[in-house]
């Protein structure tokens, strides 16, 4: 054993793979020489993610707590700079969200965005929304294309958005080095999005991302879609893919720091001093800030108005917020019922999209209790565990460079080149797939 292997910042990758992972091969079965599995693709093209691969993270961040906290304390505005242009999506079932598309910076000249499309009801919480974003009109011709460039759709974590450094790390990498298009789906009320109906979102709320993907498919009929979710966004993504099952419009998906079991994660985050005194109150504060930013609209619901007036000053943690607001808002009795119903591990058996989950064993928010058996029982899924990295951390150095950005983007690129473009399809002959009829998420609207 080498000395560096004893260091706490030494990272080791461990794969949890199905016994018989999906084999991708040409539709013409006579060409059996050209076939591959995702673990084989990783070993050949992305060795950083192979079983037993090693690396070292930032030496001063010696555990998951420090890796996680570093991402909270700093925004890393000087790296992974991305320029976005925003589309506002009106949901047919009420409310709206935003999608931020990465666009090429055409110079350092000040953008005259005041002449561009911008709805009058958009909130300007810090007074500079016009400086931060320019807007597409819903029928902008630039939002329609017959090109075949692959597109990555990203879902952020709790109260996050396209501006988060962990999102920008991926958007910058995949658009500048791998010729992908990328967009970030911002949940209701997040990242300067407006709340227009008295409703937020939750870890099982898949209606909005489903509508967004369908809308993007109409705009870009020839593009292959890929998806990546972080933290609560990974939960929503996993639930969505499990519900869609073999109707999927996504070629390959990557889940990062997913709280697969919301009930266990809620218990775990409050079971440690750091979790109960720092993480949970910090996340609760972010949720309360989002509510206060949209208070006038949320109080249009008389039941919600009463709850806010009586409890807003008492809420300190995420669980308290979910127990008093999120759960009842979505028809659950309390947070516990919401967590148990919306936990994304329940939808893993339904996934029919190549799916890779990345998780650090020292994640102080999610914990290490992962649905390994469910992942290993679905040939479409794969788990990559690292010995360290925290919750959406994996910092390589003080500048904010993240270990996962380059290999995950390269994985999507080689999947696109070696599987999608070559027309390889899953060989399901003799493959035992789990029953896709998972427990229904209570908040999912029935499809027409």
C-alpha positions in Angstrom: 0.0 0.0 0.0 1.3 3.4 -1.0 1.4 6.2 1.5 -1.1 8.4 -0.4 -3.7 5.6 -0.1 -3.8 6.3 3.7 -4.7 10.0 3.2 -8.3 10.9 3.9 -8.6 12.8 0.6 -7.6 9.7 -1.4 -10.5 8.7 -3.7 -11.3 5.1 -4.7 -14.1 4.2 -7.1 -16.3 1.1 -6.6 -18.8 -0.1 -9.1 -22.0 -1.9 -8.1 -23.1 -3.5 -11.4 -26.0 -5.9 -12.3 -24.9 -9.5 -12.9 -26.0 -9.2 -16.5 -25.9 -5.6 -17.5 -27.6 -4.6 -20.8 -25.6 -5.4 -23.9 -25.9 -2.9 -26.6 -25.5 -4.3 -30.1 -26.5 -3.5 -33.7 -30.1 -4.1 -34.7 -28.7 -6.6 -37.2 -27.8 -9.4 -34.9 -25.4 -10.9 -37.4 -22.9 -8.1 -36.5 -22.3 -9.5 -33.0 -18.7 -8.3 -32.9 -19.8 -4.7 -32.3 -21.4 -5.0 -28.9 -20.7 -3.4 -25.5 -22.0 -2.9 -22.0 -21.8 0.4 -20.0 -19.2 -1.1 -17.6 -17.1 -2.1 -20.6 -17.5 1.3 -22.2 -16.3 3.0 -18.9 -13.3 0.7 -18.7 -12.3 1.4 -22.2 -13.1 5.1 -22.5 -13.5 6.6 -19.0 -11.0 4.8 -16.8 -11.5 7.5 -14.0 -14.9 5.8 -13.3 -13.8 2.2 -13.6 -14.0 -0.1 -10.7 -10.9 0.4 -8.5 -9.9 3.7 -10.1 -8.2 6.2 -7.8 -7.5 9.9 -7.5 -6.8 12.5 -4.9 -9.1 15.4 -3.9 -8.2 18.8 -2.4 -5.9 18.1 0.5 -7.5 20.5 3.0 -11.0 19.0 2.5 -10.3 15.8 4.3 -13.9 14.5 4.7 -17.4 14.7 3.4 -18.4 17.5 5.7 -15.6 19.8 4.5 -16.2 18.9 0.8 -19.9 19.7 1.2 -19.4 22.9 3.2 -16.9 24.2 0.7 -19.5 24.2 -2.0 -21.9 26.1 0.2 -19.5 28.8 1.3 -18.1 29.6 -2.1 -19.8 30.2 -5.5 -16.7 30.0 -7.7 -17.9 32.8 -10.0 -14.5 33.1 -11.6 -14.5 29.6 -13.2 -16.9 27.7 -15.5 -18.5 30.9 -16.7 -21.6 30.2 -18.7 -23.9 32.6 -20.5 -27.6 31.6 -20.5 -30.7 32.7 -22.3 -34.0 31.9 -20.6 -37.3 30.4 -21.8 -40.3 30.7 -19.6 -42.6 27.6 -19.8 -46.3 27.9 -19.0 -47.6 24.6 -17.7 -51.0 23.5 -19.0 -51.9 22.4 -15.4 -51.0 25.7 -13.9 -47.9 27.6 -13.0 -44.7 28.2 -14.8 -41.0 27.3 -14.8 -37.9 28.3 -16.6 -35.3 26.6 -18.9 -31.9 28.3 -19.2 -30.1 27.4 -22.5 -26.3 27.8 -22.6 -25.5 30.2 -25.4 -22.2 31.3 -26.9 -20.8 34.5 -25.6 -20.4 36.9 -28.5 -18.2 39.4 -26.8 -17.9 41.4 -23.7 -20.2 44.2 -24.8 -23.1 45.0 -22.5 -26.2 43.1 -23.7 -29.2 45.4 -24.4 -31.6 42.9 -22.9 -34.3 45.5 -22.1 -35.4 45.2 -25.7 -35.7 41.4 -25.5 -38.7 39.4 -24.4 -39.3 39.6 -20.6 -42.6 39.0 -18.9 -43.8 41.8 -16.7 -44.6 39.5 -13.8 -41.0 38.2 -13.4 -39.8 38.9 -9.8 -36.6 41.0 -9.4 -35.5 40.0 -6.0 -32.1 41.6 -6.1 -32.7 44.3 -8.6 -30.5 42.9 -11.3 -32.5 40.2 -13.1 -32.1 42.0 -16.4 -28.4 41.9 -16.0 -28.4 38.2 -15.2 -30.6 37.0 -18.0 -31.8 37.7 -21.4 -35.0 36.0 -22.6 -36.4 34.0 -25.5 -39.9 34.6 -26.6 -41.9 31.4 -26.7 -41.9 31.3 -30.5 -38.3 32.5 -31.0 -37.1 30.7 -34.2 -33.8 30.0 -32.5 -35.6 27.6 -30.2 -36.5 25.4 -33.1 -33.9 23.4 -35.0 -33.7 20.3 -37.2 -30.0 19.8 -36.3 -28.9 16.5 -34.6 -26.6 17.9 -31.9 -27.0 16.1 -28.7 -28.6 18.0 -25.8 -28.0 17.6 -22.1 -30.9 18.5 -19.8 -29.8 19.3 -16.2 -31.9 19.2 -13.0 -30.6 21.2 -10.1 -30.7 20.5 -6.3 -33.1 21.9 -3.7 -33.7 25.6 -4.3 -30.8 25.7 -6.7 -30.7 26.6 -10.4 -28.5 27.1 -13.5 -26.2 29.6 -11.6 -25.0 26.9 -9.2 -21.3 26.1 -9.5 -21.9 22.3 -9.6 -24.3 22.9 -12.6 -22.0 25.3 -14.4 -19.1 22.8 -14.1 -21.0 20.4 -16.2 -22.5 22.9 -18.6 -19.2 24.6 -19.3 -17.4 21.2 -19.8 -19.8 19.6 -22.1 -20.6 22.6 -24.3 -17.0 23.7 -24.8 -15.2 20.4 -25.1 -17.7 17.9 -26.3 -20.0 19.7 -28.7 -23.2 19.2 -26.8 -26.0 21.7 -26.3 -27.1 22.1 -22.7 -30.0 23.5 -20.9 -31.0 23.7 -17.2 -34.5 23.1 -16.0 -35.2 25.4 -13.1 -38.0 24.3 -10.7 -40.9 26.6 -9.7 -39.7 29.6 -7.7 -36.0 28.7 -8.1 -33.2 30.8 -9.8 -35.3 33.9 -10.2 -38.3 32.0 -11.6 -41.8 33.3 -10.8 -44.4 31.5 -8.7 -47.7 32.2 -10.4 -49.9 29.7 -8.6 -49.9 28.8 -4.9 -47.9 25.6 -5.5 -44.2 24.7 -5.1 -42.6 21.4 -6.1 -41.2 18.3 -4.4 -38.9 15.3 -4.9 -41.6 13.3 -6.6 -43.1 16.1 -8.7 -42.4 14.9 -12.2 -45.2 16.7 -14.1 -43.1 19.8 -14.9 -40.0 18.0 -16.2 -42.2 15.7 -18.3 -43.8 18.7 -19.9 -40.5 20.3 -20.4 -39.0 17.3 -22.1 -42.0 17.0 -24.4 -41.8 20.7 -25.2 -38.1 20.3 -26.1 -38.8 17.3 -28.2 -41.2 19.3 -30.4 -38.7 22.1 -30.7 -35.7 19.8 -31.5 -37.1 16.7 -33.2 -33.8 15.3 -34.3 -31.7 15.8 -31.2 -30.8 13.0 -28.8 -31.5 13.9 -25.2 -29.4 13.1 -22.2 -30.1 14.0 -18.6 -28.3 14.7 -15.4 -29.8 15.4 -12.0 -28.2 16.6 -8.8 -29.5 15.9 -5.3 -33.2 16.5 -5.2 -33.1 17.1 -8.9 -31.7 13.5 -9.2 -34.6 12.3 -7.2 -37.1 14.0 -9.5 -35.2 12.7 -12.6 -35.1 9.1 -11.2 -38.8 9.2 -10.5 -39.5 10.6 -13.9 -37.5 7.9 -15.7 -39.0 5.1 -13.7 -42.5 6.4 -14.5 -41.7 6.8 -18.2 -40.1 3.4 -18.3 -39.9 2.1 -22.0 -41.6 5.3 -23.2 -38.4 7.2 -22.4 -37.2 10.1 -24.5 -33.7 10.1 -22.8 -30.8 8.2 -24.2 -28.7 8.0 -21.0 -29.0 9.6 -17.6 -26.6 10.3 -14.7 -27.8 10.8 -11.1 -25.4 12.6 -8.7 -25.8 12.6 -4.9 -29.4 11.3 -5.1 -31.3 11.0 -1.8 -32.9 7.8 -3.0 -34.8 7.3 0.2 -36.1 10.6 1.4 -37.3 9.2 4.7 -33.9 7.8 5.6 -32.1 10.9 4.4 -34.3 13.1 6.5 -33.4 10.9 9.5 -29.7 10.8 8.7 -29.2 14.5 8.1 -30.6 15.2 11.6 -28.7 12.4 13.3 -25.3 14.1 13.3 -24.3 17.4 15.0 -23.3 18.9 11.7 -26.5 17.8 10.0 -28.8 19.0 12.7 -27.0 22.3 13.5 -25.8 23.3 10.0 -27.1 21.3 6.9 -30.8 21.0 7.8 -31.1 24.6 9.1 -29.2 26.0 6.0 -31.5 24.1 3.6 -34.5 25.1 5.6 -33.4 28.7 5.4 -33.2 28.5 1.6 -36.7 27.1 1.5 -38.1 29.8 3.7 -36.4 32.5 1.6 -38.1 31.0 -1.5 -41.4 31.2 0.3 -40.9 34.8 1.4 -40.0 35.8 -2.1 -43.4 34.5 -3.4 -45.5 35.0 -0.3 -48.2 37.1 -1.9 -49.0 34.3 -4.5 -48.6 31.4 -2.1 -51.1 33.0 0.3 -53.8 32.9 -2.4 -54.4 29.4 -1.0 -56.3 30.1 2.2 -55.1 26.9 3.9 -51.5 27.7 3.1 -51.9 31.3 4.2 -53.0 30.2 7.7 -50.1 27.8 7.9 -47.6 30.5 6.9 -49.0 33.0 9.4 -48.9 30.5 12.3 -45.7 28.6 11.6 -43.3 30.5 9.3 -41.2 31.9 12.2 -41.1 28.5 13.9 -39.7 26.5 10.9 -36.0 25.8 11.3 -35.3 22.6 9.3 -36.2 20.9 6.0 -38.3 18.3 7.8 -40.3 21.0 9.7 -40.8 22.8 6.4 -42.0 19.6 4.6 -44.2 18.6 7.6 -46.0 21.9 7.7 -45.9 23.1 4.1 -44.7 20.7 1.4 -46.6 17.6 2.6 -50.0 19.1 3.1 -49.6 21.3 0.0 -49.4 18.2 -2.1 -52.1 16.2 -0.3 -49.9 14.3 2.1 -50.7 14.2 5.8 -47.2 15.1 6.8 -43.5 14.9 5.7 -43.3 11.2 6.6 -46.0 10.2 4.2 -44.5 12.5 1.5 -41.0 11.0 1.9 -42.2 7.4 1.8 -44.3 7.9 -1.3 -41.9 10.1 -3.3 -38.7 8.3 -2.6 -37.1 7.6 -6.0 -35.6 4.2 -5.1 -39.2 2.8 -5.5 -39.1 3.8 -9.2 -35.7 2.1 -10.0 -37.3 -1.1 -11.2 -39.2 0.8 -13.9 -36.2 2.5 -15.4 -35.5 1.5 -19.0 -33.0 4.2 -19.7 -29.2 3.5 -19.3 -28.7 5.0 -15.8 -25.5 5.7 -13.9 -25.7 6.9 -10.2 -22.7 8.6 -8.6 -22.5 8.8 -4.9 -19.8 9.4 -2.2 -19.8 7.1 0.8 -19.1 10.1 3.1 -22.1 12.1 1.9 -23.3 13.9 5.1 -26.7 14.7 3.7 -27.8 11.5 2.0 -25.8 9.0 4.0 -24.5 5.7 2.8 -27.7 3.6 2.8 -28.2 3.1 -0.9 -30.7 0.9 -2.8 -27.8 -1.4 -4.1 -30.0 -4.5 -4.5 -32.6 -2.6 -6.6 -29.8 -1.1 -8.8 -28.1 -4.5 -9.2 -31.5 -6.1 -10.1 -32.1 -3.8 -13.0 -29.7 -4.4 -16.0 -30.1 -0.8 -17.1 -28.7 0.7 -14.0 -25.2 1.1 -12.5 -23.9 2.6 -9.2 -20.5 4.4 -8.9 -19.5 4.8 -5.3 -16.5 6.9 -4.3 -14.8 6.6 -0.9 -14.9 10.4 -0.4 -16.4 13.5 -2.1 -19.3 14.7 0.2 -22.6 15.8 -1.1 -22.2 17.2 -4.7 -18.6 18.1 -3.7 -15.6 16.2 -5.1 -13.4 19.3 -5.2 -10.0 18.7 -6.7 -8.4 22.0 -5.7 -9.2 25.4 -4.0 -10.2 27.0 -7.3 -13.4 24.9 -7.4 -12.5 22.3 -10.0 -14.7 19.3 -9.5 -13.4 15.7 -10.0 -16.6 14.5 -11.6 -17.1 17.1 -14.3 -14.7 15.9 -17.0 -15.3 12.1 -16.7 -19.0 12.4 -16.5 -19.2 14.6 -19.6 -16.8 12.3 -21.5 -19.0 9.3 -20.5 -22.0 11.0 -22.1 -19.9 11.9 -25.2 -18.6 8.3 -25.7 -22.1 6.9 -25.1 -23.4 9.2 -27.8 -20.6 8.3 -30.2 -20.2 4.6 -29.5 -23.8 3.6 -28.9 -26.3 6.2 -30.0 -24.7 7.2 -33.3 -23.8 3.7 -34.2 -27.4 2.6 -33.7 -26.7 0.1 -31.0 -29.8 -1.1 -29.2 -30.3 -3.1 -26.0 -30.3 -6.8 -26.6 -33.2 -8.0 -24.4 -33.2 -11.6 -25.5 -33.1 -13.7 -22.3 -32.7 -10.6 -20.1 -34.7 -10.7 -16.9 -36.0 -7.2 -16.2 -37.7 -6.2 -12.9 -41.4 -5.5 -12.9 -41.9 -1.9 -14.1 -45.2 -1.4 -12.3 -43.8 0.6 -9.4 -45.8 2.3 -6.6 -47.5 5.3 -8.1 -46.4 8.8 -7.1 -49.4 10.5 -5.6 -48.7 13.8 -7.2 -48.2 12.7 -10.8 -50.9 13.7 -13.2 -52.3 10.9 -15.3 -51.1 11.0 -18.9 -53.7 11.5 -21.6 
